[in-house]
């Protein structure tokens, strides 16, 4: 392993062991992830890289590369008839941003084999404005585990082996407005991270950077 890779790996591991993200960033290791402004539905609006509204799907600008990850979504608006979905997207080599996406980002998560997620309308659970949903994912077993207000929902979604680098994602429809928090950075920490996940390496999504 080269010196650059060793330094990056060591810094990522320091985050998982509970050291501050600012210390790791100071060593050039990682910065927080946000919504991708290219791979997003034509009718989706992104505000400040973290708020989604409109109709369609948006994904994180970096995949989950660490072994354990956790991220959150906050419901800012959910008028009558509005729906949302939270989960992941498998970005294939042939996947392109709109308008060449063959309608993929205009749809909702779970409607295509390259996406998996919890759909608010079909989930059987009641969600409202101000609610925070969390997702924990371990690439060891590849189960998406969902949390509502910090409490585990009795719902898991198994990812196929080909989901090697899943991208956190969100879909909105009918006036839903969702704020994402992929990184859980010091300036915007997670609001409802379950105590059961603390100290187990479940950190926010990180973008590895070279020290050179």
N, C-alpha and C positions, 0 to 999 in steps of 0.2 A: 504494500500500500504506500503511495507517495506521501510526501510531507504534507501537501495541501489536503489530501483526503484524510490523513490522520488527524490533522488539526480540526477539520470540520466535524469528523465523527466524534472526537473528544468533546467538542463544544456542545453538540447535540445531546450527548450522554449526560453532560452536566445539568442540562435543563431537566431531563427525566429524573435525576437524582435529587431535585429540589433546589438547585442553585438558581439565582435570579437570572431572568432572561436578559437583563441589562448587562450583566457580566459577560454572558456568552456573546451578545451582540458586539460588545467592545472588542472581542477577539475576532470579529468578522464572521461569526458562525452563521447566524440566521436572522431573518427579519420576518415579521408577521405576514400572513397571507390575506388577500382581499378578493373581491369579485373580479372576474375577468371581463374587461370591456369589449373583447372581441367575440368570445364564445358565449353569446347571449341572444335570446330571441329578439327579433326585429321590433316587437311590440312591448318589450320589457324596458323599463327605465331603471337605471342605477344611480343612486344618489351617494356621493362621497365614497364610493367603493364598498359600501356596507349596507345600503338599504335598497330593497327590490320592490317594484310595483309594476302594474301592467298585466300583460298576458304572455305567459311562456316560462322558459327556464333559463337560469343563470348558473354558472359554475365558478368554483374557486380558481384563482390564477396559478395555482400550483397543486400537484397531487400530494396525497399523504404518503410520505416516504419512510417516516419513522415506524417502528413496530406497533406502537400504541398511540392513538390519537383521540382527542375529544374536542368538540366544537358546539356552538349554541346558535339558536335562532330565537328572536323575540318578535312576538306578534304585535305590530304597531297599529294595524287596522284590520278588522275582519267583519265587514258589513254583512247583512243577510244575503245568503247565496254565494258568498265568496269562499274560495277554497285555496289550499296551499299544499305543497308536498315538500318533504325534506329527506335528503338521502345522499346518494353518490352517483356519479356518472363514470362509465368506463370509456375513456377517450381512445378510440382506435386510430390506427395510422391513416385511415381514410376519412376520418371525421374532419370536416371543415367548418369554419364559421359562416353565419349567414352572409349572403343569400345562397351559399352553396352547400347548406347543411341538410338539404332534402326535407326540410320541415322539422327536423329533430328538436331544435331549440324553441320552436313555436308550440310544442306539445308539453305535456306534464311528465314529471318523473314517474317511472313505472310503466309508461305506455310503450316503451321500446326495450329491447333486450339489453341495450347498453346503459340502462339506468335502473336503480332500485331505490325505493323510498317509502316512507310512511305518508299516505294520502289522508288529509284531514277529514274529508267527507266519508271515505270508506273505512276509516280506522275504528269507528265505533266509540270514539272518545270526544268529549266536548272541549273545545278550545275557545279562548276569548282574548280580547285585547289585553296586552300586558303579560300574557303567558310566555314562559321561556321553555323551549324544548332543547334538549341536549342529545347528542349522539356520541357514543363511545364505540370505537372500532379497534380490534386487535387483529393485525395481519397474521397472527399465529393461527387463529381459528376462523377468521373472516366472517364474524357475525356482527351485523349492525344492531346495537342495543340502544333503545330509546328511553329518554327521561323527560318527565313533565313536571315542572316546578321542583326539580331536584330529586324526584321520586321515580324509580324504575317502572316502566310500563311492561306488562307481561306480553311483550311483542319483540320478536327478533327476526331479522331477515338474513338469511345465509347468502353470501356472495360466492359465485363460482370461482374456481382457481384462476381464471383469466383476469379477474379483478386484481392485478398485481399493483397497480398504481391508481387507486380510486380518487376521483376528484369530488370533494364535498360540493353539494349542489342544492338548489332550491327552485321550486316552481310556484307561480302565483296566478290567480285567476279571479275575475269577478270583483275586483276592488281590494283584494288582500294586499297588505303591505308588511314586509318582513325585513327585520334588521338581522344581519349575520354577524357572528363573532367567531371567526375561524382561528384566531391566534391566541386570544386571552392574554394580550400584552399588558404590561404594568399600567399603561395609561387607560386601558379599557379591559379590566379583568373579567373573567367569567362571573355571571351573576348567580348561577345555580349549579355549580359543579358538585356532583354528589360526593359526600364524604367517603363513601366506599371506594372511590377511584383515587383519592389522594394518596400520594406516596407509592403508587403502583406504575408510574411511568406514563400515565395518560396526560399528555400535554397538548397544547394547541398546535395547529398545523404550521409547520415551519418551512421556510424556503432556504435551502442550503446555499451558501455563497462561498466562492473561492477567496482565499486570503491574499491572492496575488493581485 
